[in-house]
Every structure is written in C-alpha cells, then in structure tokens.
Amino acid sequence: MPWDSPKVEYKLASSQPQLFTEDHCGRSFPPTQAWPGRLSSNASRWLTAWSRAGATPYNLLSDVDDMDTHNQEPAHGWSKPAFRIRRRVRFRRCVWMTIVALPTLVILVIILIATLHPSYSHPPHHYHVLRGRALGSTQPGRANPRHEKIFIASSIYDKQGRLAAGAWGKGVLALVDLLGPDNVFLSVFEDDPDTLATAALQHFTKQIKCMEIPGVHMGNSSVLAEHIDRGSLPHVKLPNGEKRLKRIEFLAHVRNRALAPLDDPTSSAYSTHFDKLLYINDVVFDPIDAANLLFSTNVDKSGKTQYHAACAADFINPFKYYDTFATRDHEGNRIGVPVYPWFSGRGRAESRKDVFDQKDAVRVRSCWGGMVAFNARWFQPDGLHVDLGVADLVVDHNATTPSSAVLIPIGAGSLGLTPPATSLPERDISLNRHLASNVTLPIRFRASTGTFWDASECCLIHADIGAASNHTGLTATGIYLNPYIRVAYSSRTLAFLHITRRFERVYTPFHKLIGWSLNLPTRNPRRMQEAGKSYEDMVWENNDPESMHAGDVSAGYKNKTRVALPGGFCGSRKLSVLGEGPEMRKWYNEVIETPTVER
C-alpha cells in the first residue's frame, strides 16, 4: 500500500510481542484491522492513520524525519493531518464567535433590555394625563389646568433666521398655545441679528398670540434685537496687560436682557405675578414635554409642583448628554462621562441612585439642559426679596443698559429703532455682578470675578437660588434634573432619543470603567466652600502696571483669605474670552498656569 507520510518508528508501550509491517519505503508500523469493502487509495490512507492514532498510545516529540528512538515517548496523540484539521476548525470557530455570535448576543441583550427593562420610557401617570389633555383638544391653555402665569424667556443667536423660521419657532408658538396666550409673557432677545434673522423674527412675531393689552407697551410679548457694546462690559486683565471680555460675562448679560421686561415699568410683565419662569435655549423640543416639565416635575399629593428649578436633559447626539459645563450632581461634582447614567459613583452618589431609580426629579446642585423651569419668585422685583448674605460688591445704582445699545422692538409686529434703553431703572443694576450683604434684589445671571476662574452663568444662577433659599429659611424643595424631558439641537437627534433612551442602561458598565480609568470627574478645589465663609485660596492677582515698565506686568497666584461666594462648585481654573472686531462671535480658551498645590 503506498504511504507518503514521513518515516517514523514507534516504540511499543508494553513488552508484549507485536508484529510490524513495512511499506515499500521500509517504514514499519503496527498492523491495522482490515476494513471491509474496497476503499480508494486516499480513503485507505486516512482510515489507516485514524486506526493507528486510536490504537497506538504514542506521542511524537518531533516531526523530524529519521528521528532516533530515544526521543520517542509512549503517549496518545493525533497524526499531523488530523491535528491540522482540528486547529483549522478551532480557528474558524473563533472567527465565527467574533464576527457572528458575539455581535448577535449583544444585539439580543440590547433588544431584551429595550423591550423588558427600558430606561426613562414610562413616566408617572400624571405625565400621560397632561399629554392626553393636550392632544385631546384644540382649546388654548389646555395643558395649563391651573391657569398658572408663565414668563417664557429666550436669548438666541439665530444665524440666517434658521431658529425663528424653523423647529424652534414652531415649538415656542405651539407651547404658548398649550399654556394659553392669556397666561404667558414671551420675551425673546437676540444680539446683532443679520438680515435674514431680522426677517425671521418679524415673521415669528406676527404669529405670537399673546394677548395685547391696550395702553401697555408691547402687550404680553417682547421680541428685541440689540447691538451690545462689548466695550462697556467688565473686562479682565491678562498677564501681558491686555484686557479681554470674558465669554461668561457676555453670556450673562445677554441672558439678563431677555429678563429685562420684568424690570421695565412700561411692560405688563413688571406688574404681573408669575408662577413660573421657563428659559429656553436654541433647542428643538416637544411643546408637550415643556408643559410637563413645568407642571409635572416633582408634584406633591395635591398635584402641585415642588421645585426651585427643574431642568430638561439636552443631547448633542442620540447618546451624548451635552450641558456638562453647568450640570453638577447633588454633592457638586462635575459630570465625568456624558452618557447614561451621567453621574459618577463618587461620594454618596445620590444623583446616580436617583437615575437608577428612574425618578423624574433627580437631585442636583445645578443643571441647565437647554430648557429650565424656575419658580418665578426668585426673578420678580416685587416678589420675594432675598439677601444672599455675601459680600464682594460695590453696587452701582446708576447702572443702565450701555449707552450705545440700540434696541429694535419687533414685538409689535413692525421693525423700528428706539432710543437707548433708559427705561431700565436701578432694578436692573449690576446684573452681572455679585449681591452685597445689604442688598435685596431679584436674582439675575452673573459671571465669576476671578481672572483665571470660570463658571457657567447657568450654574451660578442655581447656586444663588440655593444660597437665597437657605438664607431665608424657606423649605428647600430643591433643584432637579428631569430625564423624562429631553431636548436636542436637531430634529433628527430628537427623533432618535425616543429609541436610544430605551437601551441606555447598557452604557452603565462602560460609564463606570471609563470614569475609573480616566479618574473622572476631575477635582474642584472650591467644591466644598460655603457662601459667606472665609477660606485660604490661591487667587490670581495682577500687580499695579502703573508702577512698572510697559510690557513688564508682574502677575501670579497668591495665597489669600477670601470670602466665598455662592457657586464655588460651579467653577474651574480656566478663562474663556470673546474675540475682538470681526471675530467677536468666536471665543477662545486662554492657556493658563495651574497652581502647584492643585496639580
């Protein structure tokens, strides 16, 4: 029988005599049992190899031809062809598991979670009741059963009019209808709109259904475009002596301009007691969700909401939470990894636990989320006056809107220029600064004062509300994030959020692993500071440049005793400044040096 395998001799495992046969090449092997029937030459070879492997307990230490018998050990093993087949099968099995089986298993797990245990897809019953009321009628005010008075504010930058003429404008108009035009004051502000944006604002204004009040300027709406003189706003001095406008200083001023009707005696908002204030960013949203944010978040047994502020959750894509700059957990920690469950397990992890419990009122220190509902008491001049109990301000009672500002009222349906806004009295004072210990003013947006310390104006507003509520002794019902209410920055992303939220629990182990590996969230040296108390802190100071040669301005961090203001947990050592001239719309992060003790 022809045989083409390498020449190998086999050593007997026992001393029993055994006959060997030789092939035509002189290679010997134990005799095999004859197989019935006539087999082909190739089949005979395979069967012979299989028979020897099964009957002979030998293991080859080498495939080298003509090996010595002293290198052979008794064992059981496969022949070389069979081993190669087995190895090939194992490789194909691994490839199949990697390419087919594992992804299939992951998809099945996602489908099961999305079907049997979806995340934030089943809100409390009263959410469905309000949605049913909104969809079951066309009566204005159908989503506002208690006829609460709502002040809606929005400050936008509408390049080429895409917001006012698009999904944002339609959403705002639909929301006014749901809340009831008689119950709403709408205030929209835009800085330096282009020609298309101005036209879009005009068209948007004509569709507003807020009631016009005879003899009252602008009725129940105010849509304004304004050129803001950036030179009149507070600037900070850089180490090279250059003065720049902080981005947050500008944003705080812009947001306050949308609240200006509350301080204007000629506006109906000045004399109206509002129950809630809703601030809307340039987001795409469901108007019914906005109504649920206002009237369904953290309700008591009587159905009334109990909150200082309730935020939506905004997403830049179907998976990623966007507003990490303003959001802090219940202990003031930053968001580390911006995917579900958003908050880390650091400390007591109360915010994270609330998310796992699928609560509609996740306890936080601050949030924004593109849309926020506030208790309006904090913003009304003739409402609740509070004393934050903090120092660090010399109040300028003569402060007004910058003299070079030109207001363009669009709320009356016609575009025209008006004189500078001298109608904003001392109630509008120091909107971007800190409240002195003897001043009681409605709360407004502000920026932090430190040169190389930045905090979001949207976080500081919550810090001031928290400080005010604690100082007045009011029962704090809290600041909450409501993950049932989600907004986005495109209609496409908003549509996908209904799908991706269902299986977002899958992200949990990855959130924890990435946060642990990157040591997130990062440390904030002022997180635990309480407003009104003194602390030793590293503060950036510029020396007096008048006593020094030009271009030789000395500056650096110095250890100072300072009285903490509300919102230490909001900030970080950074500086974002606006561009100048043609680049005034752009902003930049200045490179700074971190104090050695904080590295």
C-alpha positions as CSV (number, residue, x, y, z in Angstrom):
1,M,0.0,0.0,0.0
2,P,1.5,3.3,-0.9
3,W,2.1,5.7,2.0
4,D,3.5,9.2,1.7
5,S,3.8,10.2,5.4
6,P,7.2,10.9,7.0
7,K,9.2,7.9,8.2
8,V,8.5,7.4,11.9
9,E,9.3,4.4,14.1
10,Y,7.1,3.6,17.1
11,K,8.3,2.2,20.4
12,L,6.0,-0.3,22.0
13,A,4.2,0.7,25.1
14,S,4.4,-2.9,26.5
15,S,6.7,-5.8,26.4
16,Q,4.2,-8.0,24.6
17,P,5.4,-9.1,21.2
18,Q,3.8,-7.4,18.3
19,L,4.2,-7.8,14.6
20,F,5.3,-4.9,12.5
21,T,4.7,-4.4,8.8
22,E,6.8,-2.4,6.4
23,D,5.8,-0.3,3.4
24,H,7.6,-0.1,0.2
25,C,9.9,2.6,1.7
26,G,11.0,0.4,4.6
27,R,8.9,2.2,7.2
28,S,7.4,-0.1,9.8
29,F,4.1,0.3,11.6
30,P,1.7,-2.0,13.6
31,P,-0.7,-4.0,11.6
32,T,-4.2,-2.5,11.3
33,Q,-7.5,-4.3,11.2
34,A,-8.7,-4.8,7.7
35,W,-11.6,-2.7,6.7
36,P,-14.4,-4.4,4.8
37,G,-15.1,-3.4,1.2
38,R,-12.9,-1.9,-1.4
39,L,-11.7,1.6,-0.5
40,S,-9.9,4.1,-2.6
41,S,-6.3,4.7,-2.0
42,N,-6.8,8.1,-0.3
43,A,-9.6,6.8,1.9
44,S,-7.4,3.9,3.0
45,R,-4.6,6.2,4.0
46,W,-6.9,8.3,6.2
47,L,-8.5,5.3,7.8
48,T,-5.1,3.8,8.4
49,A,-3.9,7.0,10.1
50,W,-7.1,7.1,12.2
51,S,-6.7,3.5,13.3
52,R,-3.1,3.9,14.3
53,A,-3.9,7.1,16.2
54,G,-6.7,5.4,18.1
55,A,-4.9,2.1,18.8
56,T,-1.4,3.1,19.4
57,P,-0.7,5.2,22.6
58,Y,2.4,7.0,21.2
59,N,3.1,10.7,21.0
60,L,5.6,12.2,18.6
61,L,8.0,14.6,20.1
62,S,9.1,15.7,16.7
63,D,8.1,15.7,13.1
64,V,11.7,15.4,12.0
65,D,12.3,12.5,9.7
66,D,14.6,9.7,10.8
67,M,14.5,10.7,14.5
68,D,16.2,8.5,17.0
69,T,14.1,6.1,19.1
70,H,15.4,7.5,22.4
71,N,13.5,10.8,21.7
72,Q,10.2,8.9,21.4
73,E,7.9,8.6,24.5
74,P,4.8,6.5,24.9
75,A,1.7,8.6,24.7
76,H,-1.5,9.0,22.8
77,G,-1.7,11.7,20.1
78,W,-3.0,12.8,16.7
79,S,-1.3,12.4,13.5
80,K,-0.2,15.6,11.8
81,P,-3.0,15.8,9.2
82,A,-5.7,15.3,11.9
83,F,-4.0,17.9,14.1
84,R,-4.0,20.5,11.3
85,I,-7.7,19.8,10.7
86,R,-8.5,20.3,14.3
87,R,-6.5,23.6,14.5
88,R,-8.3,24.8,11.4
89,V,-11.7,24.1,12.9
90,R,-10.7,25.9,16.1
91,F,-9.6,29.0,14.2
92,R,-12.9,29.1,12.2
93,R,-14.9,28.7,15.3
94,C,-13.1,31.7,16.9
95,V,-13.7,33.8,13.8
96,W,-17.4,32.8,13.8
97,M,-17.7,33.7,17.5
98,T,-16.0,37.1,17.0
99,I,-17.8,38.1,13.8
100,V,-21.2,36.5,14.2
101,A,-22.1,35.1,17.6
102,L,-20.8,37.9,19.9
103,P,-22.5,40.8,18.0
104,T,-25.6,38.7,17.8
105,L,-25.6,38.2,21.5
106,V,-25.0,41.9,22.2
107,I,-27.9,42.8,19.9
108,L,-30.2,40.3,21.6
109,V,-29.3,41.7,25.0
110,I,-30.0,45.3,23.8
111,I,-33.4,44.2,22.4
112,L,-34.3,42.4,25.6
113,I,-33.3,45.5,27.8
114,A,-35.1,47.9,25.4
115,T,-38.2,45.7,25.5
116,L,-38.4,44.4,29.0
117,H,-36.5,47.0,31.0
118,P,-36.3,50.3,29.1
119,S,-34.8,53.4,30.6
120,Y,-36.9,56.5,31.2
121,S,-39.7,55.4,28.8
122,H,-42.5,55.1,31.3
123,P,-43.1,58.4,33.1
124,P,-45.5,58.7,36.0
125,H,-49.2,58.6,35.3
126,H,-49.8,62.3,35.5
127,Y,-47.5,62.9,32.6
128,H,-49.8,60.8,30.4
129,V,-52.8,62.7,31.8
130,L,-51.4,66.0,30.7
131,R,-50.3,64.7,27.3
132,G,-53.8,63.3,26.7
133,R,-55.3,66.6,27.7
134,A,-53.0,68.4,25.3
135,L,-53.8,66.1,22.4
136,G,-57.5,65.7,23.0
137,S,-58.4,69.3,22.4
138,T,-57.5,72.5,20.5
139,Q,-58.6,74.9,23.2
140,P,-55.8,77.4,24.1
141,G,-54.4,76.7,27.6
142,R,-55.5,73.1,27.6
143,A,-52.1,72.0,29.1
144,N,-52.3,74.6,31.9
145,P,-55.1,73.3,34.1
146,R,-54.4,75.7,37.0
147,H,-54.0,78.7,34.7
148,E,-50.6,79.5,36.1
149,K,-48.8,82.6,34.8
150,I,-45.7,81.7,32.9
151,F,-42.8,84.0,31.8
152,I,-41.0,82.5,28.9
153,A,-37.5,83.9,28.2
154,S,-35.1,83.0,25.4
155,S,-31.8,84.6,24.3
156,I,-30.7,83.3,20.9
157,Y,-28.1,83.7,18.2
158,D,-30.1,82.9,15.0
159,K,-27.8,82.8,12.1
160,Q,-29.7,83.3,8.9
161,G,-33.0,83.0,10.8
162,R,-33.0,79.2,11.0
163,L,-34.3,79.1,14.5
164,A,-37.2,81.5,14.3
165,A,-38.3,80.1,11.0
166,G,-37.6,76.5,11.9
167,A,-38.5,73.9,14.6
168,W,-37.6,76.2,17.5
169,G,-40.0,78.9,16.4
170,K,-42.8,76.4,15.8
171,G,-42.2,74.8,19.2
172,V,-42.4,78.1,21.0
173,L,-45.6,79.1,19.3
174,A,-47.2,75.8,20.0
175,L,-46.1,76.0,23.6
176,V,-47.8,79.4,24.0
177,D,-51.0,77.9,22.7
178,L,-50.8,75.0,25.1
179,L,-50.2,77.3,28.1
180,G,-52.8,79.8,27.0
181,P,-51.9,83.2,25.4
182,D,-53.6,85.0,28.3
183,N,-51.3,83.2,30.8
184,V,-48.0,83.8,29.0
185,F,-45.5,86.6,28.6
186,L,-42.9,85.8,25.9
187,S,-39.6,87.6,25.8
188,V,-37.1,86.8,23.1
189,F,-33.7,88.6,22.7
190,E,-31.1,88.4,20.0
191,D,-27.8,90.1,19.8
192,D,-26.9,91.6,16.4
193,P,-29.2,89.6,14.0
194,D,-28.3,89.5,10.4
195,T,-30.8,90.5,7.7
196,L,-32.3,87.0,7.4
197,A,-32.6,86.6,11.1
198,T,-34.4,90.0,11.4
199,A,-36.9,89.0,8.8
200,A,-37.4,85.7,10.5
201,L,-38.0,87.4,13.8
202,Q,-40.6,89.7,12.2
203,H,-42.5,86.8,10.7
204,F,-42.3,84.9,14.0
205,T,-43.6,87.9,16.0
206,K,-46.7,88.2,13.7
207,Q,-47.6,84.7,14.7
208,I,-47.4,85.3,18.5
209,K,-50.9,85.0,20.1
210,C,-50.1,86.5,23.5
211,M,-52.8,89.0,24.4
212,E,-52.2,92.6,23.5
213,I,-53.1,94.9,26.5
214,P,-54.4,98.4,25.5
215,G,-52.1,101.2,26.7
216,V,-49.3,98.9,27.7
217,H,-46.1,98.9,25.7
218,M,-45.6,95.6,23.7
219,G,-48.5,93.8,25.3
220,N,-47.7,90.3,26.6
221,S,-44.6,89.8,24.4
222,S,-41.3,91.3,23.8
223,V,-39.1,90.3,20.9
224,L,-36.0,92.5,20.8
225,A,-32.8,92.7,18.7
226,E,-29.9,94.7,20.1
227,H,-26.4,95.6,19.4
228,I,-24.4,95.2,22.6
229,D,-21.4,97.4,23.2
230,R,-18.9,94.9,24.4
231,G,-16.5,97.6,25.4
232,S,-18.9,98.7,28.2
233,L,-18.9,95.3,29.8
234,P,-16.4,94.4,32.6
235,H,-13.1,93.1,31.2
236,V,-10.3,91.1,32.9
237,K,-6.6,91.8,32.6
238,L,-4.3,89.1,31.2
239,P,-0.7,88.6,32.4
240,N,0.6,90.6,29.4
241,G,-1.5,93.6,30.5
242,E,-4.1,93.1,27.7
243,K,-7.8,93.4,28.7
244,R,-10.3,90.9,27.4
245,L,-14.0,90.3,27.7
246,K,-14.9,87.0,29.5
247,R,-17.2,84.9,27.5
248,I,-19.4,84.2,30.6
249,E,-19.6,87.9,31.3
250,F,-21.2,88.5,27.9
251,L,-23.5,85.4,28.1
252,A,-24.8,86.5,31.5
253,H,-25.6,90.0,30.1
254,V,-27.4,88.5,27.1
255,R,-29.5,86.2,29.3
256,N,-30.4,89.1,31.5
257,R,-31.6,91.1,28.5
258,A,-34.3,88.5,27.9
259,L,-35.4,89.1,31.5
260,A,-35.5,92.9,31.1
261,P,-39.3,93.2,30.9
262,L,-39.5,92.1,34.5
263,D,-37.7,95.3,35.4
264,D,-39.4,97.6,32.9
265,P,-42.3,99.6,34.4
266,T,-43.8,100.1,30.9
267,S,-44.1,96.3,30.4
268,S,-47.1,94.3,31.6
269,A,-44.5,91.8,33.0
270,Y,-43.5,94.3,35.6
271,S,-46.8,94.2,37.4
272,T,-47.7,90.6,36.8
273,H,-47.2,88.0,39.4
274,F,-45.7,85.0,37.6
275,D,-45.9,81.5,39.0
276,K,-43.1,80.0,36.9
277,L,-40.3,81.2,34.5
278,L,-39.3,79.0,31.6
279,Y,-35.9,79.7,30.0
280,I,-35.4,78.1,26.6
281,N,-32.2,77.8,24.7
282,D,-31.8,77.3,20.9
283,V,-33.1,73.7,21.2
284,V,-35.6,71.5,19.4
285,F,-38.2,70.3,21.8
286,D,-41.7,68.8,22.1
287,P,-44.1,71.5,23.4
288,I,-46.0,68.9,25.5
289,D,-42.7,67.9,27.1
290,A,-42.1,71.5,28.0
291,A,-45.6,71.7,29.6
292,N,-44.8,68.5,31.6
293,L,-41.5,70.0,32.7
294,L,-43.4,73.0,34.1
295,F,-46.4,71.2,35.7
296,S,-45.5,67.6,36.3
297,T,-42.0,67.6,37.8
298,N,-41.9,66.5,41.4
299,V,-45.5,67.0,42.2
300,D,-47.0,66.6,45.7
301,K,-50.1,64.7,46.6
302,S,-52.2,67.7,45.6
303,G,-50.7,67.7,42.2
304,K,-48.6,70.9,42.7
305,T,-45.0,71.1,41.7
306,Q,-42.4,71.4,44.4
307,Y,-39.1,72.8,43.0
308,H,-36.9,75.8,42.8
309,A,-35.7,74.7,39.3
310,A,-36.4,71.7,37.0
311,C,-34.2,71.1,34.0
312,A,-34.6,69.1,30.9
313,A,-31.8,66.9,29.6
314,D,-30.2,68.1,26.3
315,F,-28.3,65.9,23.9
316,I,-25.9,66.8,21.1
317,N,-26.4,63.4,19.5
318,P,-28.7,60.4,20.4
319,F,-26.2,59.2,23.0
320,K,-24.3,62.1,24.5
321,Y,-25.5,64.5,27.2
322,Y,-24.4,68.0,26.2
323,D,-24.5,70.5,29.0
324,T,-21.7,69.2,31.2
325,F,-20.4,72.7,31.9
326,A,-23.5,73.7,34.0
327,T,-24.6,70.3,35.5
328,R,-23.4,69.2,38.9
329,D,-24.5,66.3,41.0
330,H,-26.1,66.6,44.4
331,E,-22.7,67.0,46.0
332,G,-21.4,69.5,43.5
333,N,-19.3,67.0,41.4
334,R,-18.9,67.5,37.7
335,I,-20.3,65.1,35.1
336,G,-17.4,62.8,34.1
337,V,-18.5,60.6,31.2
338,P,-21.5,62.3,29.4
339,V,-23.6,59.1,28.8
340,Y,-26.1,57.3,30.9
341,P,-26.2,57.3,34.0
342,W,-24.3,60.7,33.6
343,F,-23.4,61.0,37.2
344,S,-20.4,59.2,38.9
345,G,-20.5,57.0,41.9
346,R,-18.3,59.4,43.9
347,G,-19.4,60.2,47.4
348,R,-22.9,59.3,48.3
349,A,-23.8,59.2,44.6
350,E,-27.4,60.4,45.3
351,S,-27.9,61.7,41.8
352,R,-26.7,58.4,40.3
353,K,-29.0,56.5,42.5
354,D,-32.0,58.7,41.5
355,V,-31.2,58.0,37.9
356,F,-31.1,54.2,38.5
357,D,-34.5,54.6,40.3
358,Q,-35.9,56.3,37.2
359,K,-37.0,59.4,39.1
360,D,-38.4,62.4,37.3
361,A,-36.7,64.6,39.9
362,V,-33.0,63.7,40.1
363,R,-31.4,65.7,42.9
364,V,-28.6,68.0,41.6
365,R,-26.8,71.2,42.7
366,S,-27.2,72.7,39.3
367,C,-28.3,71.9,35.8
368,W,-29.5,73.6,32.6
369,G,-30.2,71.0,29.9
370,G,-31.3,73.5,27.2
371,M,-34.6,74.3,29.0
372,V,-35.2,75.1,32.6
373,A,-38.4,75.8,34.6
374,F,-37.9,78.1,37.6
375,N,-40.1,79.1,40.5
376,A,-40.6,82.7,39.4
377,R,-40.4,84.2,42.9
378,W,-36.7,84.5,42.6
379,F,-36.8,86.7,39.5
380,Q,-39.6,89.2,40.2
381,P,-38.7,92.7,41.5
382,D,-41.9,93.0,43.5
383,G,-41.9,89.4,44.5
384,L,-39.8,87.7,47.1
385,H,-36.8,89.8,48.0
386,V,-33.9,87.9,49.5
387,D,-30.5,88.6,51.0
388,L,-27.8,86.2,49.8
389,G,-25.6,87.2,52.8
390,V,-22.4,87.6,50.8
391,A,-20.0,90.4,50.3
392,D,-17.6,91.5,47.5
393,L,-19.6,94.1,45.6
394,V,-19.9,97.9,45.4
395,V,-23.3,98.3,43.9
396,D,-23.7,100.9,41.1
397,H,-27.2,102.3,41.4
398,N,-26.8,104.3,38.3
399,A,-26.1,101.3,36.0
400,T,-28.2,101.1,32.9
401,T,-28.1,99.5,29.6
402,P,-24.9,100.5,27.8
403,S,-25.5,103.9,26.2
404,S,-24.5,102.8,22.7
405,A,-27.0,100.0,22.7
406,V,-29.8,100.3,20.2
407,L,-33.0,98.3,20.8
408,I,-35.0,97.1,17.8
409,P,-38.5,96.3,19.1
410,I,-40.1,93.6,17.0
411,G,-42.9,92.5,19.3
412,A,-45.4,95.0,18.0
413,G,-45.1,93.4,14.5
414,S,-43.1,96.3,13.0
415,L,-39.4,96.9,12.9
416,G,-38.0,100.2,14.0
417,L,-35.3,101.9,16.1
418,T,-35.9,103.2,19.6
419,P,-33.8,105.4,21.9
420,P,-31.3,103.8,24.2
421,A,-32.9,101.8,26.9
422,T,-33.0,104.2,29.8
423,S,-36.3,102.7,30.9
424,L,-34.4,100.0,32.8
425,P,-34.2,101.6,36.3
426,E,-32.0,100.7,39.2
427,R,-33.8,97.4,39.5
428,D,-31.7,96.3,36.6
429,I,-28.5,97.2,38.4
430,S,-25.3,95.2,38.3
431,L,-27.0,92.2,36.6
432,N,-23.6,90.5,36.0
433,R,-22.1,91.1,39.5
434,H,-22.5,89.8,43.0
435,L,-25.0,90.9,45.5
436,A,-23.8,92.8,48.6
437,S,-24.8,91.7,52.1
438,N,-27.2,94.6,52.5
439,V,-28.8,94.4,49.1
440,T,-32.1,92.6,48.3
441,L,-32.6,92.2,44.6
442,P,-34.2,89.7,42.3
443,I,-31.7,87.1,41.2
444,R,-30.1,87.5,37.8
445,F,-27.4,85.8,35.8
446,R,-23.8,86.7,36.6
447,A,-20.2,85.7,35.9
448,S,-17.4,84.9,38.4
449,T,-14.9,87.7,39.2
450,G,-11.6,85.8,39.2
451,T,-9.4,86.2,36.1
452,F,-8.5,82.6,35.8
453,W,-11.6,81.1,37.4
454,D,-14.6,80.5,35.1
455,A,-18.0,79.1,35.9
456,S,-21.1,78.8,33.8
457,E,-23.7,81.5,34.4
458,C,-26.3,78.8,34.1
459,C,-24.7,77.0,37.1
460,L,-24.2,80.2,39.2
461,I,-27.9,81.1,38.9
462,H,-28.7,77.8,40.7
463,A,-26.0,78.5,43.3
464,D,-27.6,81.9,44.0
465,I,-31.0,80.4,44.3
466,G,-29.7,77.7,46.7
467,A,-28.0,80.4,48.8
468,A,-31.1,82.6,48.8
469,S,-33.4,79.7,49.9
470,N,-31.1,78.7,52.7
471,H,-30.6,82.2,53.9
472,T,-34.4,83.0,54.0
473,G,-35.1,79.7,55.9
474,L,-37.6,78.6,53.2
475,T,-38.2,74.9,52.9
476,A,-35.9,73.9,50.1
477,T,-37.7,71.7,47.6
478,G,-34.6,71.6,45.5
479,I,-33.1,71.7,42.1
480,Y,-33.8,68.8,39.8
481,L,-32.9,67.2,36.5
482,N,-35.8,65.6,34.8
483,P,-34.5,62.9,32.3
484,Y,-38.0,62.1,31.0
485,I,-37.9,65.6,29.3
486,R,-35.3,65.6,26.6
487,V,-34.4,68.2,24.0
488,A,-31.8,68.2,21.2
489,Y,-30.1,70.5,18.8
490,S,-31.5,69.0,15.7
491,S,-34.9,67.4,14.8
492,R,-33.1,64.2,13.7
493,T,-31.4,63.8,17.1
494,L,-34.7,64.5,19.0
495,A,-36.4,61.8,17.0
496,F,-33.7,59.2,17.8
497,L,-33.9,60.0,21.5
498,H,-37.1,58.0,21.8
499,I,-35.2,54.9,20.6
500,T,-31.8,55.3,22.2
501,R,-33.2,56.1,25.7
502,R,-34.8,52.6,25.8
503,F,-31.5,50.7,25.9
504,E,-29.2,53.3,27.6
505,R,-28.9,51.1,30.7
506,V,-26.4,49.1,28.6
507,Y,-23.9,52.0,28.9
508,T,-23.6,51.7,32.7
509,P,-20.6,49.3,32.9
510,F,-18.7,51.3,30.2
511,H,-19.6,54.6,32.1
512,K,-18.0,53.2,35.2
513,L,-15.0,51.7,33.5
514,I,-14.1,54.8,31.5
515,G,-14.7,57.1,34.5
516,W,-12.4,55.0,36.7
517,S,-9.7,54.7,34.1
518,L,-9.7,58.5,33.4
519,N,-10.2,59.5,37.0
520,L,-13.4,61.4,36.2
521,P,-14.9,63.6,37.4
522,T,-11.9,65.9,37.8
523,R,-11.2,67.6,41.2
524,N,-12.5,71.1,42.0
525,P,-10.6,72.8,44.9
526,R,-13.6,75.1,45.7
527,R,-16.4,72.4,45.6
528,M,-17.0,72.3,49.3
529,Q,-16.8,76.0,50.0
530,E,-19.8,77.6,51.7
531,A,-21.0,81.1,50.7
532,G,-20.1,83.7,53.3
533,K,-17.3,81.8,55.0
534,S,-13.6,82.7,54.7
535,Y,-11.1,80.4,53.1
536,E,-7.4,80.4,52.2
537,D,-7.3,80.2,48.5
538,M,-4.9,80.6,45.6
539,V,-6.1,83.7,43.7
540,W,-4.6,85.2,40.5
541,E,-3.5,88.8,41.0
542,N,-2.0,91.4,38.7
543,N,0.3,93.9,40.2
544,D,-0.3,97.6,39.5
545,P,1.0,98.2,36.0
546,E,1.5,101.9,36.6
547,S,4.4,101.2,38.9
548,M,6.1,99.0,36.4
549,H,7.7,99.4,33.0
550,A,5.5,98.9,29.9
551,G,5.2,95.3,29.0
552,D,6.6,94.2,32.3
553,V,3.4,93.5,34.2
554,S,4.0,91.1,37.0
555,A,1.3,88.6,38.0
556,G,0.8,85.3,39.6
557,Y,-1.1,83.1,42.1
558,K,-1.1,84.3,45.7
559,N,-2.4,82.7,48.8
560,K,-5.3,85.0,50.0
561,T,-8.0,84.8,52.6
562,R,-11.3,85.4,50.7
563,V,-15.0,85.3,51.5
564,A,-16.6,82.6,49.4
565,L,-19.4,83.5,47.1
566,P,-22.2,81.1,46.1
567,G,-21.2,78.6,43.4
568,G,-17.7,77.5,44.2
569,F,-18.7,74.1,42.9
570,C,-19.5,75.6,39.5
571,G,-16.1,76.7,38.5
572,S,-12.7,75.6,37.4
573,R,-9.3,77.2,36.6
574,K,-9.8,78.4,33.1
575,L,-10.5,81.5,31.1
576,S,-12.7,81.8,28.0
577,V,-12.6,85.1,26.2
578,L,-14.5,86.5,23.3
579,G,-12.8,87.6,20.1
580,E,-12.5,91.2,19.1
581,G,-13.6,93.0,16.0
582,P,-14.7,90.7,13.1
583,E,-14.2,87.7,15.4
584,M,-16.4,88.9,18.2
585,R,-18.7,85.8,17.7
586,K,-15.8,83.4,18.4
587,W,-14.4,82.5,21.7
588,Y,-11.1,81.1,22.9
589,N,-9.7,79.3,25.9
590,E,-6.6,81.1,27.2
591,V,-3.7,78.9,28.3
592,I,-3.2,79.3,32.0
593,E,-0.9,78.0,34.6
594,T,-2.4,75.8,37.4
595,P,-1.2,76.4,41.0
596,T,1.3,73.8,42.1
597,V,-0.8,72.8,45.0
598,E,-3.6,71.8,42.7
599,R,-1.6,69.7,40.2
